[in-house]
Amino acid sequence: MAAANWHTYQVLTKRSERLRKLLNTKLRFAAEQRHIWWGVSVEDKKYGLPRIEDLRNANAEVRFLSVEPLLEDIGKLDLRGIDWMIVGGESGAGARPMKKEWVLPLRDQCKRSGIPFFFKQWGGVRKKKAGRRLDGRTYDEFPKRTHHPIMSAEDCISAATEIEARYYSGIVFPLSAFNAQVRGTLAARVA
């Protein structure tokens, strides 16, 4: 992922403590890259809300909340350090319903905080029928994406090999250790 910076990656987990520890240590080089977005699931107050603080304390350039399936009103959130919010209902057999009055305050908090809001779906057993419109419109907002040229296969393999070697050696290195050279290749700079 670090070498293929022309893609945008979304890494989502419920294991927020592990994510925080890894992004602040072994995966710091990946956390510092704007094309890799790091997120946690926030489905309810009991399990989901504590994950937000772990994410906020992770060394990450782009942080997002996947508030899905939204199972209850989660109240007012501290969105400092959060770059994006996705909200959606549960789908499939046995799906628990999501209420509009749980979604609207989240949308409004994002708007007030200048955070992009993406409404994924209402969910339910027939999610296509329920759709993804909220108050008569769709919300398809995203954080600003970075754009990089696509590397040649040879340069990509070389960069990935270097990253892998540093990872397994235990050397944590900052993104600044990499420098795009004039001809568009990625090379490690001697720190």
Secondary structure, 3 states (H helix, E strand, C coil): CCCCCCCCEEEEECCHHHHHHHHCCCCHHHHCCCCEEEEEECCCCCCHHHHHHHHHCCCCCEEEEEECCCCCCCCCCCCCCCCEEEEECCECCCCCCCCHHHHHHHHHHHHHHCCCEEEEECCECCHHHHCCCECCECCECCCCCCCCCCCCHHHHHHHHHHHHHHHHHCCCCCHHHEEECCCCCEEECCC
